[in-house]
Amino acid sequence: SELFERMVELSDVEDVLNAPKGAGLDIQLISGIERLDRDSFSPLAMPERQDKVPTPTAAPLKSKSKGSKKGKGAKQPAKGKSLQSSVQFPPITDETVLQTLSVTLQIEGLHDTMSEIYHRATEYLSKSKPTENYLAVLEESISVQYRAVSCCSTIGSIVKPQSGEVSPKFIQAQLSKLQTLQRATKYYDRIQSCSLQLAKATSQPLHFQWTAISSLWFKQSLQDYAGILEVIERAFRTAEEGKGEHSASITNLQRCLCEILSISDLEEVSTLISNANQKLALLPRLAESLSSRIVLNPSTQPSENDWDVYIETLLVQGKRSEAIEALQKIQCT
């Protein structure tokens, strides 16, 4: 069969990478569950209703010009064919319905779909005044995002190329790590965002600490994400300087990178790295500010965990002297 012949032909990684785009079958090395999870929110093409009452319009004036002759007017859609339009339905925002869907999707392993459903629900509810349903959805969304990030595969350490020549296999391995870090960073971003919305809505010390902790998590994930982007960008620059027998493979890998990052050119990677570094400078400050509201407030009694979080926010910024001063303020019981 055609599939078997194509699999025999592309028997090596180099053959797969060197295969021209669109040649034969477009084989994707991704499981059905992952593809379903990734494409679950694609727009639906829905036929427009035909029973709508047309809006009355004035009759066109007759003209003797050549343009009014038969066959010269505007084309009408073929009879029996309905127009297609992309439809996006409003998100589900009820707490009970979301929890029911969450149980089913978790069993099927559709964690990214769960994350997207809760993310859209919180964004939609944030446009109105806070309600009990909104706060409950925010808390459940934090749990859902955390389950999603815990299911991301481990990537190990980020390894830089040792030699001047960069092989396609090395870049392909880095792209796999990039996809994992991209998903994990997205989940940490949503955890931090939901925690911050809870803190704004309730002003409770617990939610302040949630935001501080999630900001530190988001900062670490974002730092790894920016690091892998720098490695990949440097690898492509090195590979372009020494173009040779792997030029076709490098071109295909560059196309894969642009699809992963939703960019049009390799030059945009530096912009993504710059944006990530800007967030990296702000997240620890936000965590310190929120955590200090608890431990430095004389009307509260901070716990051991509260002090641990506050000292961690200082250490990640290199503020060792402030951390020592904070330790001296702790009252032992």
N, C-alpha and C positions, 0 to 999 in steps of 0.2 A: 504494500500500500504506500501511498504518498508519505504518510507520517513515518512509517518504518524506514523508508529510503532516506528521508530527511534526518532522522536520528542517526543512521549509519554514517551519513555524510558529515554531520556535525558531531564527530566523536571526540573531539578534543576542545579544551577551553579556547585555544588559539583559533580554531576553526569557527567557533561560535562568535568570537569577538570580531573576526575578519569578515564574517558573512555580511554582505551588503544589506541595508535596511529594506525590508519588504521582499527579500528573496525567498521563494518557497513559502513555507509556513512560518508564522510569527510565533515561535515557541517561547513561552514565558515560564521561567523556573520559579514558580510561586504556587503555593497550594490554593485549592478552591476556597477554603475558609478565609485565608488572608486576602484573596482577591475580593470576596464578598464583603469582608470587613472594610476594606479600603474604599470600595466603590458604592457603599450602601446609600450615600446621599447624592447620587447623580440625579440631575433634573429629569423629570418624566415628561415625555412628549404626549400631551393629551389633546384629543380632537376637540375643536371648539363646538359649542352647542349650536344646533341648526334651528332650534325652535325660538330663537330670540326674535322679537319684533323689530324689524328694521326701522331706523330713524327716517321719518319722511324728509325728503329733500326736494328742492325746487326743480321743476322739469328743465332740462337743458334747452337753451335757445337753439333753434334750427339755424344752421349756417350753410351757405353754399360753397364754403371753402373746400379745397381738395382734401383737407384733413378729415372732413366729415363723411367721406365716402366709405362705403362698406369695406371692412377689412383694415381700415386705418385707425379705428378707435382703440381704446384701452382693452387689453386682453382680460377676459373673464375666466375665473377658475373653472376647470373641467367639471361637468355635471356629475354628481355622485361622489366627488372627492371632497373631503373635509380638510380644513386648514389645521396644521399642527402647531402647537405652541408649548414652550417649556413652562411647567407649573411647579411652584414650590409651595407646599402646604405649610400652614403655620405650625410652629413646634408644639409638642405636648408639654404642658406645664403643671398638670395636676400631680401632686406628690404620690398618691396611691397608684395611679396608672404608671408613673415612671418607675416605681419600685417593682411593680409586676413585670414590666418589660425588662428591668435590670436583672431579675432572677433568671428569666428565660435566656437572655443574651449571654449572661455569664456562663450558663451551662453549655452553650454552643461555642464559647470561646471568642465571641465578638466583642472584645474589650474596646476597640477603637470606636465601634458603633455606639456603645454605651457612653463613652466619653463625649462623643459628638452630640448625642441626644441631650445629655445634661448640660453641655456647654451652651447649646442653642436655647435651652429652657431658661437658664440663668440670665443669658443676654436679653432675652425677651422680657423676663420679669423685672429686670433692673430698670426698665424704662418707666415703671410705675412706682407708686409708693410701696414700701416694704410691708408685707403681710406675713402671717404665720406660715402660709404655704411657701412663700418665697424663702424664708429663713430655713425651713425644713429641706427645701430642694437644694439650697446652698450647702447645708451640712452633708446631705446624701451625695451631692456632687463631689465633695472632697473625698469621700470614701470611694466613690466610683473611679475617680482619677488616680487615686493611690493604688487601687487594685490593678488598673491598667498599666501603670508604670512598673509595678512589681512583676508583671508578666513579660516585660521586655527582656530580651536575652542579654547576657553580660557581654561586654565588648573587650574586656581585658585592658591592657595598657596601650596607649597610642604610640606606635613605633614609627620613627622617622627613617627614611631610606638611608642606608649606610654608604652605598656607592653612588657615583655620579650618574650611572645609568639606572633608570626606573623602568621596571617591567610592567606590562599590563596586568599581570596577576597581582602585583602589589597594589596597584590603583584599585583593582576590582575588590580586593579585601577591604580597602579603606572606604569604598562606597557602601559596602555592607554595614560597616560600623557607623557610617554617617546616617544611614536610614534608621538604625536603632536609636542613635542619639537624638535624631530629629523628633522621633515619636516621644521619647522620654522627656525631652525638653518641653515639648508641647503640653504634656500632662502636668509637669511641674509648674509650668506657667499658669495653667488653669487652676491648680491647687492654690497657688499663691493669690490669684485673682479672686477666687471664691472666699478665701480666708479674709482678704482685705475688705471685701464687700460685707462680710459678716461683722467685722470689727467696726466698720462705719455705721452699720445699722443698729448694732446692739451696744457698742462701747464697753463690752465686757472684757475683763483682763484675760480670760481664757482665749478669746478670739484674737487679742493682741499677740499673745504668745504663739498661737497657730500661725499668724501671718509672719512673725519673726522667724519661726522655724522653717516654714515653707519658702521664705525668701532666701534663706541659706541653702536649702536644697536646690532651688531654682538657680542660684548663683553657681553652685558646683556643676550642675548639669550644663548650664550655658557656657561655662568655662571649658568643659570638655568638648562641647559642640564647636566652639570657636577654634579650639586646638586642632580638631580633625579637619576643619575647613582650611586652616593654614597649611596643614600637611598635604592635603589634596591639591591645593593651589600650587604649592611649591613643586609637587610631583609632576603636575601637568606642565609647569614652566620648564622643568628639567627635561621632560620627555620631548617637548617641542624643540628644544635646542639641539637634541641629538636624534632627529628624525631618521628612521631607517626602515627596517623590515616590519616594525610594529606601528607604522604610521596609521594604517587602517584601524587597528585596534584602539589606538589612542583617540582617534576621531569618534569612534563609536562610544567609547567611555565618556568622552566629553558630552556627547548627546545625552547619555544616561544621567550624568551629573546635572545637566540643565533641567531634565525632567523631574529629578528628585527635588531640586530646589525651586522649581517653577520660575526659572530665569531664562533669558534668551541668549546670554553670552557669558563666557568665562570671566569677563571683566567685572561682572556684577558680584562675584564672590567676595571681592575686597570690601564692597559696600555692606554685605551681610556680616562680615567679620567686624567692621567698624561699628555697626549697630549693636552687635552683641557685646562689644567691649564697653559701649556707653551704658548699657544696662548693668554690666558687671560692676561698674563704679557706683551705681545708685542702690542696688539691692542691699548690700551690707549696711549702708547708712539708714535705710528704711527699717531694717531689722533692729538696729541699735536704738533708733528713735522709739519704736513701739515697745521694745522690751524694757527700756529705761522708765517708761511710764508706770511700770509695775514695781520694779526693784528700788527705784529712787523716790517713790511716793511715800511720804511718812505716814499716811493714813492706811496703808496696806501692809500686810505681813507676807512678803514674798517667800515662796517655798524654795527648797533646794534646787528643784528643776528650773525655777524662774531665774535663779542666779546662774545656773549652768548655761542657760540660753544667752543671758546678757553677756557673760564673760566670753562666750564663743563669738558673739557679734563683734566684740572688741578685738579678739585675737585674729580673726580673718582679715581685719583691716590693718594689722600690725601695731595696734595700740596696746603694747605690753605694759607700759607704765600705768595707763588707765585701768587695765585689768588687775594689776597689783593693788591699786587703790580700792577697786571694787571688792577684792577679796578681804581687805582690811576692814571694810564696812560691814561685813557679815557678822551678825551677832550669834554666837554659839549658844545653844540651850542645853 
